[in-house]
Amino acid sequence: MKVSVDADVCYGSGECAFRAPAVFGFEDGYGFVLPGREEYGEPGDDAELIRDIAERCPSQAIRINGRRVTD
C-alpha cells in the first residue's frame, strides 16, 4: 500500500506526525510523508497503525493507494 498526504486538504492538526513520527512529518503547518516512507504493506511495517491514522485524520487528507480510507 502507498500512503500520501493531500496537501490541498490537510489543515495541519499534526496528529499524523505525533502518532507516527517515523512516517509523517510536520512542516509549515502541514503534514507530509517522510521521503522513502511512502510504501507499506509488508509485515512489521506498522500498516495497521498507518490505516488507523488515515481513518482518524480530522481533515481526511491522508490517502492510501490514492484514496481516502473512508471512501
N, CA, C and O of each residue as an XYZ file, in Angstrom:
284
protein
N       0.843     -1.164      0.000
C       0.000      0.000      0.000
C       0.892      1.231      0.000
O       1.991      1.218      0.554
N       0.411      2.281     -0.620
C       1.165      3.525     -0.707
C       0.405      4.613      0.051
O      -0.789      4.814     -0.172
N       1.101      5.309      0.942
C       0.485      6.355      1.748
C       0.982      7.722      1.284
O       2.149      7.889      0.928
N       0.070      8.694      1.295
C       0.407     10.063      0.920
C      -0.481     11.020      1.705
O      -1.462     10.608      2.325
N      -0.128     12.291      1.671
C      -0.940     13.328      2.299
C      -1.331     14.319      1.210
O      -0.474     14.836      0.493
N      -2.617     14.580      1.092
C      -3.127     15.548      0.131
C      -2.962     16.939      0.746
O      -3.729     17.331      1.625
N      -1.964     17.675      0.279
C      -1.651     18.990      0.845
C      -2.774     19.997      0.630
O      -2.885     20.966      1.382
N      -3.602     19.784     -0.380
C      -4.714     20.697     -0.630
C      -5.845     20.528      0.380
O      -6.692     21.410      0.520
N      -5.861     19.394      1.087
C      -6.926     19.094      2.044
C      -6.442     19.222      3.489
O      -7.219     19.571      4.378
N      -5.176     18.943      3.718
C      -4.611     18.977      5.076
C      -4.766     20.363      5.682
O      -4.436     21.368      5.052
N      -5.278     20.409      6.926
C      -5.342     21.698      7.607
C      -4.424     21.757      8.823
O      -4.525     22.678      9.633
N      -3.535     20.786      8.955
C      -2.448     20.892      9.902
C      -2.719     20.552     11.346
O      -2.210     21.232     12.237
N      -3.507     19.519     11.613
C      -3.716     19.121     13.002
C      -2.437     18.548     13.609
O      -2.218     18.659     14.815
N      -1.592     17.938     12.777
C      -0.335     17.368     13.249
C      -0.475     16.006     13.897
O       0.514     15.444     14.366
N      -1.675     15.468     13.933
C      -1.926     14.178     14.579
C      -1.099     13.057     13.944
O      -0.594     12.186     14.652
N      -0.960     13.070     12.636
C      -0.204     12.014     11.956
C       1.257     12.012     12.404
O       1.814     10.959     12.714
N       1.874     13.191     12.437
C       3.275     13.297     12.844
C       3.465     12.961     14.320
O       4.500     12.421     14.710
N       2.478     13.278     15.126
C       2.537     12.960     16.550
C       2.459     11.452     16.777
O       3.198     10.906     17.597
N       1.555     10.773     16.045
C       1.331      9.343     16.258
C       2.332      8.450     15.552
O       2.606      7.347     16.025
N       2.889      8.897     14.428
C       3.855      8.074     13.677
C       4.978      8.958     13.136
O       5.058      9.185     11.929
N       5.847      9.458     14.019
C       6.912     10.366     13.585
C       7.955      9.717     12.671
O       8.730     10.424     12.027
N       7.986      8.399     12.605
C       8.908      7.721     11.693
C       8.371      7.689     10.264
O       9.093      7.337      9.331
N       7.096      8.059     10.097
C       6.459      8.016      8.783
C       6.047      9.410      8.314
O       6.230      9.759      7.148
N       5.490     10.203      9.230
C       4.955     11.513      8.878
C       5.781     12.629      9.492
O       6.331     12.488     10.584
N       5.858     13.729      8.780
C       6.491     14.927      9.290
C       5.469     16.047      9.343
O       4.344     15.900      8.864
N       5.871     17.171      9.931
C       5.001     18.324     10.045
C       5.863     19.556      9.825
O       6.818     19.796     10.564
N       5.525     20.333      8.811
C       6.338     21.495      8.475
C       5.445     22.585      7.890
O       4.519     22.305      7.129
N       5.733     23.810      8.252
C       4.961     24.958      7.760
C       3.465     24.780      7.985
O       2.653     25.267      7.199
N       3.103     24.082      9.055
C       1.705     23.924      9.419
C       0.969     22.795      8.735
O      -0.254     22.706      8.841
N       1.696     21.911      8.021
C       1.031     20.828      7.296
C       1.795     19.515      7.464
O       3.014     19.499      7.630
N       1.038     18.410      7.417
C       1.645     17.093      7.484
C       2.128     16.646      6.117
O       1.640     17.107      5.086
N       3.091     15.743      6.128
C       3.607     15.151      4.894
C       4.205     13.792      5.222
O       4.506     13.507      6.381
N       4.378     12.956      4.212
C       5.022     11.661      4.387
C       6.522     11.859      4.186
O       6.957     12.472      3.211
N       7.288     11.338      5.111
C       8.736     11.467      5.007
C       9.246     10.746      3.757
O       8.728      9.687      3.400
N      10.246     11.305      3.096
C      10.805     10.658      1.907
C      11.251      9.223      2.216
O      11.913      8.961      3.220
N      10.872      8.318      1.332
C      11.232      6.911      1.486
C      10.296      6.118      2.373
O      10.506      4.920      2.562
N       9.260      6.753      2.929
C       8.345      6.068      3.825
C       6.960      5.898      3.220
O       6.000      5.633      3.943
N       6.841      6.045      1.916
C       5.548      6.011      1.236
C       4.945      4.610      1.103
O       3.724      4.470      1.041
N       5.771      3.589      1.061
C       5.293      2.230      0.808
C       5.093      1.449      2.094
O       5.970      1.417      2.957
N       3.918      0.811      2.218
C       3.591     -0.016      3.373
C       2.888     -1.279      2.928
O       2.402     -1.356      1.800
N       2.831     -2.257      3.788
C       2.117     -3.480      3.495
C       2.872     -4.736      3.864
O       2.282     -5.814      3.947
N       4.169     -4.613      4.085
C       4.960     -5.769      4.494
C       4.810     -5.985      5.995
O       4.598     -5.025      6.735
N       4.915     -7.228      6.456
C       4.800     -7.495      7.892
C       5.806     -6.671      8.695
O       6.968     -6.524      8.315
N       5.324     -6.146      9.810
C       6.197     -5.407     10.704
C       6.398     -3.949     10.338
O       7.216     -3.280     10.969
N       5.696     -3.432      9.356
C       5.928     -2.038      8.955
C       4.817     -1.097      9.416
O       4.668     -0.004      8.870
N       4.049     -1.504     10.402
C       3.023     -0.656     11.007
C       1.879     -0.299     10.067
O       1.302      0.782     10.181
N       1.546     -1.183      9.148
C       0.469     -0.912      8.189
C      -0.861     -0.626      8.891
O      -1.604      0.257      8.465
N      -1.163     -1.355      9.947
C      -2.428     -1.126     10.666
C      -2.426      0.239     11.351
O      -3.457      0.911     11.386
N      -1.289      0.654     11.891
C      -1.186      1.971     12.506
C      -1.418      3.062     11.459
O      -2.135      4.028     11.720
N      -0.826      2.915     10.297
C      -0.984      3.905      9.225
C      -2.445      3.983      8.794
O      -2.974      5.076      8.593
N      -3.092      2.847      8.653
C      -4.511      2.840      8.271
C      -5.351      3.523      9.361
O      -6.261      4.289      9.045
N      -5.060      3.255     10.619
C      -5.796      3.876     11.720
C      -5.597      5.395     11.719
O      -6.550      6.148     11.914
N      -4.374      5.834     11.502
C      -4.095      7.266     11.439
C      -4.865      7.898     10.287
O      -5.425      8.984     10.440
N      -4.901      7.239      9.146
C      -5.642      7.760      7.989
C      -7.132      7.866      8.304
O      -7.773      8.854      7.947
N      -7.678      6.865      8.962
C      -9.104      6.884      9.312
C      -9.434      8.007     10.289
O     -10.527      8.573     10.241
N      -8.498      8.329     11.172
C      -8.742      9.327     12.215
C      -8.283     10.735     11.830
O      -8.469     11.671     12.608
N      -7.701     10.900     10.675
C      -7.235     12.224     10.237
C      -8.437     13.172     10.195
O      -9.391     12.913      9.462
N      -8.410     14.269     10.970
C      -9.567     15.153     11.026
C      -9.942     15.774      9.684
O     -11.118     16.044      9.438
N      -8.966     16.002      8.818
C      -9.264     16.597      7.512
C      -9.388     15.560      6.402
O      -9.658     15.901      5.250
N      -9.189     14.281      6.758
C      -9.226     13.186      5.779
C      -8.239     13.435      4.640
O      -8.535     13.140      3.482
N      -7.061     13.980      4.972
C      -6.038     14.311      3.979
C      -5.113     13.149      3.656
O      -4.420     13.180      2.638
N      -5.088     12.127      4.499
C      -4.184     11.003      4.273
C      -4.830     10.039      3.291
O      -5.978      9.629      3.461
N      -4.075      9.686      2.267
C      -4.553      8.779      1.223
C      -3.766      7.474      1.276
O      -2.560      7.466      1.521
N      -4.463      6.393      1.046
C      -3.820      5.084      0.894
C      -4.161      4.600     -0.503
O      -5.329      4.464     -0.867
N      -3.128      4.348     -1.266
C      -3.287      3.983     -2.674
C      -4.114      5.017     -3.427
O      -4.923      4.674     -4.290
N      -3.896      6.306     -3.084
C      -4.543      7.391     -3.776
C      -5.963      7.700     -3.355
O      -6.582      8.609     -3.908
N      -6.503      6.958     -2.380
C      -7.907      7.143     -1.977
C      -8.004      7.398     -0.489
O      -7.171      6.933      0.289
N      -9.029      8.141     -0.097
C      -9.307      8.281      1.325
C      -9.721      6.924      1.867
O     -10.360      6.146      1.159
N      -9.373      6.633      3.092
C      -9.706      5.354      3.712
C     -11.214      5.213      3.869
O     -11.743      4.103      3.810
N     -11.905      6.324      4.067
C     -13.339      6.283      4.293
C     -14.163      6.206      3.011
O     -15.391      6.133      3.068
N     -13.498      6.223      1.855
C     -14.224      6.108      0.569
C     -14.778      4.712      0.377
O     -15.413      4.434     -0.640
